[in-house]
């Protein structure tokens, strides 16, 4: 009976997750920037807590994150608890005036739990996980949940009154970890029964008659692990994302029973990983999951040395800020030294730290304080190397900490207002990645980078956004799967005066990943003024007469080409090809008071830049910062005193000169005055912060 009750609660939570309200309980301190590190006293090869605290104080560290990896240390055997390693760090930090964020210790399970209940290890598409790696558990397994809850509550009961604690991090970079064993399949069937009560309707909506995949009895519902039905696999992926949201909500509600009103709850969300932070996380619905938190937290890692561009810092920050409607966010993890190839050049660590703040971060925290001497992350280095001695990276962190102490009150809680948004969709991501070409983030991220390089501020919105209409320009990459209601809303957005840029494969399928049985791009044809019914993969196809003036080496298309026929649209580019030359590649259509641009093919970065530049100008958004281009990056916002803050970054190894275009102000780092139209020199990897 208890199992059935818990299952019904889980299904209800998953089905109503989209209706969750944003929380507003604990808050991050408002008078200073949090500058921190992850600290693992339990990993230390010898006693040095007192020395570490002293070095942290000298560095300007004012917050540490602890305990998320300590379940087996905290509970070495079932029911036997030892909190001494947590207590000693809490007490030492509290005495030194360093705040603490406590992590719930659930992302890595202890050996005794696996021995007692082997089923806590998730069954994935590759079979059951083996013990050793972290994040190998089934997050909905009843035994995992029962023992995780006991461990969390025991820890919270023990430490809840410690004055050093300012917040809690629930779990760590949480995902579903591909769990898809029999228990997960059973819960998916229960979820489907509630969402689609009629099997006849389900079979029709999902097209399950194909290859005799029809389901005629709920008891015959098959495992989806080998399904060839894209609608079913997309629904299962959505279900898995909802499991993550439910799991984080379960932990957040538990922590909320113990935390103080002024303490916050966060999570360290990570992103799609292509060797570094790259795109929208496919395994988590960040916007839904963030609703159970007080403040969003993100982990941002990026290339360094000559490959440092700041784009990943900006991308992760813009997503993090957008998760809770523009609220400031926390960078829970970013690199200090990191991988050997990420060791920062002199000046880069400072540049990176202030780049996070320029996107609206209220905290920059390094993973981690000290390098680890064995196990999997031995060569992912912290601020301190393996010798624990001061080094150039550590000394640069000292300089950053000193500056943050001095000017942090001018930078904390920076409010940003953008008029451009990128509409992303987890459902479209899953659907697009089922068929391609390529990867959804491979379309979204290059478009984001174009805006970044042009110094155009961007927010992220998803289909649940209540404020879509406040933007002047929305870019919609590969919206392959979407309900009629969303596409109609986008049509109204254009009709009422908005500007939209669509890429190929937008509007193609409905929310169930079922292709619309109309001329494409379906509903948005009305606003775009085009249609097509055929498409191909281009080979040696260019655009006629180089319409965007990018030169022969950039005037080509790749990935995909739709044979677009304009109805009311103006053609911006035709294909240059003996067979396809009569078809449009890029169009623009006036619809009502607005304009819709449709890109029917994969474009080079240079062409994409020209198209988006035209869209920005058409929306009346080309301003002073657009006089600069990468590697000079400009960002701005309004601080707590109501004053405008301008950041200028030089992401290059050469000195750069530009003209400061705004009103007279103060350069915060030097406390010198600057007047409008002054010529400014930024050194290699240098930056400037001006308060008007």
Rosetta blueprint (number, residue, H / E / L):
1 X L
2 X H
3 X H
4 X H
5 X H
6 X H
7 X H
8 X H
9 X H
10 X H
11 X H
12 X H
13 X H
14 X H
15 X H
16 X L
17 X H
18 X H
19 X H
20 X L
21 X L
22 X L
23 X L
24 X L
25 X L
26 X L
27 X L
28 X L
29 X L
30 X L
31 X L
32 X L
33 X L
34 X E
35 X E
36 X E
37 X E
38 X E
39 X L
40 X L
41 X H
42 X H
43 X H
44 X L
45 X L
46 X L
47 X L
48 X L
49 X H
50 X H
51 X H
52 X H
53 X H
54 X H
55 X H
56 X H
57 X H
58 X H
59 X H
60 X L
61 X L
62 X L
63 X E
64 X E
65 X E
66 X E
67 X L
68 X L
69 X L
70 X L
71 X H
72 X H
73 X H
74 X H
75 X L
76 X L
77 X E
78 X L
79 X L
80 X E
81 X L
82 X L
83 X L
84 X H
85 X H
86 X H
87 X H
88 X H
89 X H
90 X H
91 X H
92 X H
93 X H
94 X H
95 X H
96 X H
97 X L
98 X L
99 X E
100 X E
101 X E
102 X E
103 X E
104 X L
105 X L
106 X L
107 X L
108 X L
109 X L
110 X L
111 X H
112 X H
113 X H
114 X H
115 X H
116 X H
117 X L
118 X H
119 X H
120 X H
121 X E
122 X L
123 X E
124 X E
125 X L
126 X L
127 X E
128 X E
129 X L
130 X L
131 X L
132 X L
133 X L
134 X L
135 X L
136 X L
137 X E
138 X L
139 X L
140 X L
141 X L
142 X H
143 X H
144 X H
145 X H
146 X H
147 X H
148 X H
149 X H
150 X H
151 X H
152 X H
153 X H
154 X H
155 X H
156 X H
157 X H
158 X H
159 X H
160 X L
161 X L
162 X L
163 X L
164 X L
165 X E
166 X E
167 X E
168 X E
169 X E
170 X L
171 X L
172 X L
173 X L
174 X L
175 X L
176 X L
177 X L
178 X L
179 X L
180 X L
181 X L
182 X H
183 X H
184 X H
185 X H
186 X H
187 X H
188 X H
189 X H
190 X H
191 X H
192 X H
193 X H
194 X H
195 X H
196 X L
197 X L
198 X L
199 X H
200 X H
201 X H
202 X H
203 X H
204 X H
205 X H
206 X H
207 X L
208 X L
209 X L
210 X H
211 X H
212 X H
213 X L
214 X L
215 X L
216 X L
217 X L
218 X H
219 X H
220 X H
221 X L
222 X L
223 X L
224 X L
225 X L
226 X L
227 X L
228 X L
229 X L
230 X H
231 X H
232 X H
233 X H
234 X H
235 X H
236 X H
237 X H
238 X H
239 X H
240 X H
241 X H
242 X H
243 X H
244 X H
245 X H
246 X H
247 X H
248 X H
249 X H
250 X H
251 X H
252 X H
253 X H
254 X H
255 X H
256 X H
257 X L
258 X L
259 X L
260 X L
261 X L
262 X L
263 X L
264 X E
265 X E
266 X E
267 X L
268 X E
269 X E
270 X L
271 X L
272 X E
273 X E
274 X L
275 X L
276 X L
277 X E
278 X E
279 X E
280 X L
281 X L
282 X L
283 X L
284 X L
285 X L
286 X H
287 X H
288 X H
289 X H
290 X H
291 X H
292 X H
293 X L
294 X L
295 X L
296 X L
297 X E
298 X E
299 X E
300 X E
301 X L
302 X L
303 X L
304 X L
305 X H
306 X H
307 X H
308 X L
309 X L
310 X L
311 X H
312 X H
313 X H
314 X H
315 X H
316 X H
317 X H
318 X H
319 X H
320 X H
321 X H
322 X H
323 X H
324 X L
325 X L
326 X L
327 X L
328 X L
329 X E
330 X E
331 X E
332 X E
333 X E
334 X E
335 X E
336 X L
337 X L
338 X E
339 X L
340 X H
341 X H
342 X H
343 X L
344 X L
345 X L
346 X L
347 X L
348 X H
349 X H
350 X H
351 X H
352 X H
353 X H
354 X H
355 X H
356 X H
357 X H
358 X H
359 X L
360 X L
361 X E
362 X E
363 X E
364 X E
365 X E
366 X E
367 X E
368 X L
369 X L
370 X E
371 X L
372 X L
373 X L
374 X L
375 X L
376 X L
377 X L
378 X L
379 X L
380 X L
381 X E
382 X L
383 X L
384 X E
385 X L
386 X L
387 X L
388 X L
389 X L
390 X L
391 X L
392 X H
393 X H
394 X H
395 X H
396 X H
397 X H
398 X H
399 X H
400 X H
401 X H
402 X H
403 X H
404 X H
405 X H
406 X H
407 X H
408 X H
409 X H
410 X H
411 X H
412 X L
413 X L
414 X L
415 X E
416 X L
417 X L
418 X L
419 X L
420 X E
421 X E
422 X E
423 X E
424 X L
425 X L
426 X H
427 X H
428 X H
429 X H
430 X H
431 X H
432 X H
433 X H
434 X H
435 X H
436 X L
437 X L
438 X L
439 X L
440 X L
441 X H
442 X H
443 X H
444 X H
445 X H
446 X H
447 X H
448 X H
449 X H
450 X H
451 X H
452 X H
453 X H
454 X L
455 X L
456 X L
457 X L
458 X L
459 X E
460 X E
461 X E
462 X L
463 X L
464 X L
465 X L
466 X L
467 X L
468 X H
469 X H
470 X H
471 X L
472 X L
473 X E
474 X E
475 X E
476 X E
477 X L
478 X L
479 X L
480 X L
481 X E
482 X L
483 X L
484 X H
485 X H
486 X H
487 X H
488 X H
489 X H
490 X H
491 X H
492 X H
493 X H
494 X H
495 X H
496 X L
497 X L
498 X L
499 X E
500 X E
501 X E
502 X E
503 X L
504 X L
505 X L
506 X L
507 X L
508 X L
509 X E
510 X L
511 X L
512 X L
513 X L
514 X L
515 X E
516 X L
517 X L
518 X L
519 X L
520 X E
521 X L
522 X H
523 X H
524 X H
525 X H
526 X H
527 X H
528 X H
529 X L
530 X E
531 X E
532 X E
533 X L
534 X L
535 X E
536 X E
537 X L
538 X L
539 X L
540 X L
541 X L
542 X E
543 X E
544 X H
545 X H
546 X H
547 X L
548 X L
549 X L
550 X L
551 X L
552 X L
553 X L
554 X L
555 X L
556 X E
557 X E
558 X E
559 X E
560 X E
561 X E
562 X E
563 X L
564 X E
565 X E
566 X E
567 X L
568 X L
569 X L
570 X E
571 X E
572 X E
573 X E
574 X E
575 X E
576 X E
577 X L
578 X L
579 X L
580 X L
581 X L
582 X L
583 X L
584 X E
585 X E
586 X E
587 X E
588 X E
589 X E
590 X E
591 X E
592 X L
593 X L
594 X E
595 X E
596 X E
597 X E
598 X E
599 X E
600 X L
601 X E
602 X E
603 X E
604 X L
605 X H
606 X H
607 X H
608 X H
609 X H
610 X H
611 X H
612 X H
613 X H
614 X H
615 X H
616 X H
617 X H
618 X H
619 X L
620 X L
621 X L
622 X L
623 X L
624 X H
625 X H
626 X H
627 X H
628 X L
629 X L
630 X L
631 X L
632 X E
633 X E
634 X E
635 X E
636 X E
637 X E
638 X E
639 X L
640 X L
641 X L
642 X L
643 X L
644 X E
645 X E
646 X E
647 X E
648 X E
649 X E
650 X E
651 X L
652 X L
653 X L
654 X L
655 X L
656 X E
657 X E
658 X E
659 X E
660 X L
661 X L
662 X L
663 X L
664 X L
665 X E
666 X E
667 X E
668 X L
669 X L
670 X L
671 X L
672 X E
673 X E
674 X E
675 X L
676 X L
677 X L
678 X L
679 X E
680 X E
681 X E
682 X E
683 X L
684 X L
685 X L
686 X L
687 X E
688 X E
689 X E
690 X E
691 X E
692 X L
